[in-house]
Amino acid sequence: EVVSDDDEVTLTVKRLRRQPKISVKLQYPPSDNLPDASIELFAGENLRRAMLTRGIKLNDKFAERFDSGGMGDCGADGTCATCVVSVGKGMDLLSPMKQQEEQILKTKPRWR
């Protein structure tokens, strides 16, 4: 189907809702020799996705997988635990864990 310049789409926005932002402080392991960093996220934003889009490396291709014991990551399936982070403060600001995440991290209560 050919669309001409006369075709128009009109969207009516009922309301815009301002989402609160949160600041996340990143602390790397001393062995990484990297300075601490901060990023700003929208409340409810996926932490893994937000960190990756901001250029923060999470996975190590040589990391041992939780699920299979092999190497590499699962590609965001939530099964290998190679991109987990330790939450030092603000756990109450995170969304509730899903069942799979609870099972994988049951022995690591500060990890997400």
N, C-alpha and C positions, 0 to 999 in steps of 0.2 A: 504494500500500500504506500502510495506517495503522499507525503505530508507537505502541504504548501505553507508559505509564510503567513497565510491568513489564519491557519489553525492556531488556537490559543487555549491554554489551560489556565484556569483561574482557581486558586486555592484560597479559601477563607479560613484564617486562623482564629479559632475561638478564644484562645488565651495562650499566653506564654508563661511558663512557670520557671522561675529562677531556681536552679538547683544549687544547694549549698556546696561549697568547696571545702576540701580538707587538705591539710599539708602532711606529706609523708616524708619522714627523715630516713634516709638510707644509710646504714652503717655496714661497710664491707669488712670481711674478716681481715685481721692484721696481716695475714700472709699475702693478701692481694695488693697491699701497699697503695691503696686508693683513698682519696679523701672522702669524707662523708658528703652526701648530697641531699637535696630536698627536691621533691616534685609536688605539684598541686594536682589534685584529682577532683572530679565531681563525685559527690556522695552517691554510692551505688555503682560506680564505675568498676569494671573488672580489673583487679589489681595487676594480674599477669599481663593482660593486653595493654593496659596503660603504661606499664614499665617498658614493655617492648617497643611501643610506638614512640616512646621518649628516648630510645636508644640505649636502654639499660640491658646489658647482657645477663640473662638468667641461667641459661643452660650451658653446660659444659658437655661437648660431644663425647667426652670420655667418662662422664658421670655414670655411676652404677645405678641402674633402674631399680625401683622398689618392686615393681610387679613381676619382672622376668629375671632380674639379676644381670641382664645383658647391659650393653652400653648404649648411650644416646637417650634422646627424649621421646615422648609419646606424641608430640605435636598438639598439645593442649587437650588431650583426652581426659586428663586428670587421673591417670593411672600409674605414672612412673615416679612421681614425687621428686623429679630432678630440679624443679623450679620452685620448691617450697621456700618460704621465708619464715624467719622467727619474728614474731610480733612481741616487742618488748613493752609496748604501751598502746592503749587504744583498741584492745580486742573487742570492747563493747561497741565500737563503731563499725565492725565488720558484719556482713550478712551471716546468717546462721549457716553452719556447715551442712552440706548435703550428705547423704548416707555413705556414699563412696569415699568422700573426703574424710569423714569420721573414722571409717574403718582403716584407711591407709595411715592416718595420723593419730590413732588412738593412744599411742605411747609417747607422743610428742605434743603436749597440750598447748604450747606456745607457737606451734608451727601452723601455717596456712598455705 
